[in-house]
Amino acid sequence: MGAENADMEAQGFYKLSWLQRIGFGVGDLAQNLIYQVIAGYAAFYYSDVYILGGDPTKSAGIASTILMTARIIDVIWDPFVGAFVDKSNMKWGKYRSYLVLGGIPLTIVSILCFWDIMKPSVVYAAITYVLLQMLYTIVNVPYGAINASMTRDTHEITVLTSVRMICANTGGFFVWTLMPLFVGLIAGEGIPLGYIFFNFVGSIPGIVFMSFVPAIKKVVGKKNMFYLFGTIAIIGYAMIYILNRMGVDVDSNWMFLANFIKR
């Protein structure tokens, strides 16, 4: 049995320890502390706080243009980074070097992106946002490739991905629940308890459910698991559509419930 395991590991079918799995997953927790902030708050910050261009009636349009431009650049930049990482072999490891060298500037630019020192400069906002997205790619692309290099065992990859998503959702939990609480306390403007509550409830399924993904895969199979999750997503978005067609006020707790369903 030991010889068989040694032979399997020689072929790359490694069995990972929980320390290795959690260590890998924590990387996505850290990335989501940045990604979730950008995805959830950037548009609001640019249009309602930073007020791009100084005109509140045009700031939302300018913000959407910057965000769209960044996405277009990503279409070109992402495969370029992927190809470069695949062909390179840097000093601290094929993938780890990018995490070490890219993490520090990514953190710095994330701070600059929400620093209103140049308010309401459109150029400053565009440069920092686009640069942030490019740096995020430099870190995220090699990170996403690590799991395939850690083991070829499909079950181990499933467990590894589940741990990663639990950690990622934990990062989202910090962003969507603790950050509004922190900002409310610091600003002294009151704490948005309804917003925090529904985001808190919405974070729980993502953290808890992912731990059952390996077991679900064993029961329904990989293909059916895809159909199952797709069906759940369709039902969730259908419920959001129904709530909107019912004329639910976007500022009410019902819309927070819709966000919970979507997530």
N, C-alpha and C positions, 0 to 999 in steps of 0.2 A: 504493500500500500504506500509506504514511504517512497519507494523507487518510482511508483506511478505518479505521485504528487510532484516529485522532483522533475520528472520528465515533462509533466504538464507546465510547470513553472518555467522550465527551460524554453518552452514554446511561447511563453508570455501569458499563460493562464494563471496569473497570480491571485492568491487569496489575500485580501487586504485586512488589516487590523482596524478596529474602530477608531484608533488614534489617527490612522491615515485617512479614513473616511471623513472624520470630523475636521481634521486639518485642511482637507481639500474643500469641504463645504464652507468653512469659515471665510475662505477667500471670496465666495459669492455674497456672504453676509456683508463684508466690507464694501464690495462693489455696489451692492444695492443701497447702501447708505448714501451713495452719490447718485446712482441711477434713478432711484425712486424720487429723490428730491428734484432732480432735473425734470423727469417725466411728469411729476405731479404739480410742481410749483413754478416752473420757469415761465410759462405763458402768463399766469396770473401776476407774477412779479414784474414782468416786462410791461404789461398793459396797465396794471393798477397801482403799482408801487414805484417802479423806476420811471414809468410813463415815457416810453420811447418817443423821441422827437419833441417832447414837451407838450404835445397836444393829446389830451385824453380821448378825443374822438377818432384819432388816427393810430394810436399806440397799439391797439389790438391787431390791426392790419399789418403794421410794421413787424410786430412780434411774429405773426404767422409766416410772414415772408422770410424772416431770419431762420425760423425753425424748418421751413420747407427747403431753404437753401442748404442747410446743414444735412438734411436727409439726402439731397441730390449728391452732395459731396461724399457722403457715406457710401453711396452706390459705387463710386469709383475707388474710394480709399480702402474700404473693407477687403475686397479681394486682393488689392495690392499688398496690404499688410499680411494677409494670410499666406500669399506666395512668398513674401520676404521671410517670414518666420519659418516657413517650411524648409527653405533652402539654407537658412543660417544656423550656426552652431556657436553661440556666444559663450563667454568665459564661465558664467555661473549656471549654465544649463540651457538647453534648447528653448525652454519656455520660461523658466524661473527668472532669467535675466531681464525679461520684459516686465515681469511683475515687480521686480525690485527697482529697476531704473524708471519704469513708467508710473509707478504708484505715487512717488513724491510730487512730480510736476502735475499729475492729475489732481491731487489734493489741493495744491496751490491754486491752480486755475479754477477749480470748483469754488474756492473762496472768492476769487476775483470776479467770477461770474455773477455773484450776488452782492458784490460790493458796489455801492452807488456813488463812488468817488467821482465818476465822470458823468453822472446823471445830468441830462437825459440823452447823452451821446449814443447815436445809433451805431456808429463805427466801433466804439468800445464794446458795446453789447454784442455786435456781430462777430467781432474778432474773438472775444473770450468764449462765446458759446460754440462757435465752430471749432476753435482750438480744443475746447473741452471734449467735444464729440470725437475728435481725432485721437486725442490722448486716451479716451475711454476705449476706443477700438484697439489701440496698441496694447492695452492691458487685458481686455476681454477676449480677444481672439486667441492668443496663446493660452490663456486660462481655460477656455472652453475645449482646447485640444489636449489638455493634460490627462483627462480621464481615460481617453483611448490609449494613451501611452503607459498608464499605470497597470492596466490588465486587459486581456482579450476575453476574459470570462464574461459572458453576457449577463449572468446573474449578478456578478460583482459590479458591473457597470450600471445595472438597474438600481442596486442598493446605493451605489456611489452617487448617482444622479438624484435619487430620492433624498439622501442626506443633504446634497447641495441645495435642492429646492426648499427643504425645511429651513436651512440657514438663510437662503435668499428671502423667504417669506418672513423670517424673524427680523431681517434687516428692514423689510417693508413695514413690519409692525413698529419698529423704533421710529421710522420716518413719519408714519401716518397717525400714530397715537402719542408718542412721547414728545416729538418735535412741536406739534401744535400746543401741547401742554406747556412746554418750556417757553415757547415764544409768547404765549398768553401771560405767563408769569412775569417774564422779563419786560414785556411791553406795558404791563399794568392795565391792559384794555379788557380784561375779563377772559375767562377760559371757555372756548367753544365746546361745552360738554356734550351736546348732541352730536356734533361732528366727530369728536374723539370716541364717543361710545360706539357709533356705528362702524367706524373704521377699526375699532378694537374687535368688535364681533366679527367683522369681515376678515380680519387677519387670522382668526383661530382656525377656520377650515383649512386654509392653505398650509398652516404649520402642522396640524394634526393629520390631515388626510394624506399628505405625501408619505408618511411613514407606512401606510398600508399599500402603496403602489406595487412593491415587489410581490406581495401576497395576491393582489388583484390580478397582476400579470399571470401568475401561476394558475389562477382559476379560470380566467376568460381568454387568456392568450394575448400575445402582443398586438395582433391585428384587431381583435375585438376591443381591446383596451383603447385603441385609437378611436374607434367608433363610439365607445361609451363616453369618453371625455368630450368628443365632438358634439354628441347629443346633449350633454349637460350644458355645454357652452351655448348651443342654439336655444335651449329652453331659457337659460338665464337672460340672453339678449332679447328673446321674445317677451319676457316679463318686463324688461326695461321699456321696450317699445309700448307695451300695453299701458304702463304707468304714465308714459309721456302722452299717449293718446287720450288718457283720462283727464288730462289737463292738470296734472299734479304740479304744484309750484316748485320751481327749481331750488328755492330756498328752504323748502320744508324738509322734515325728517324723512319723508317718503323717498326723496331723491338720494338721501344718504343710504336708505335701504336698497335702492336700485344700484348704487355703487357697490354695496356689499354683495349683491347677487352677481354683478359683473365680475368681481374679483374672485 
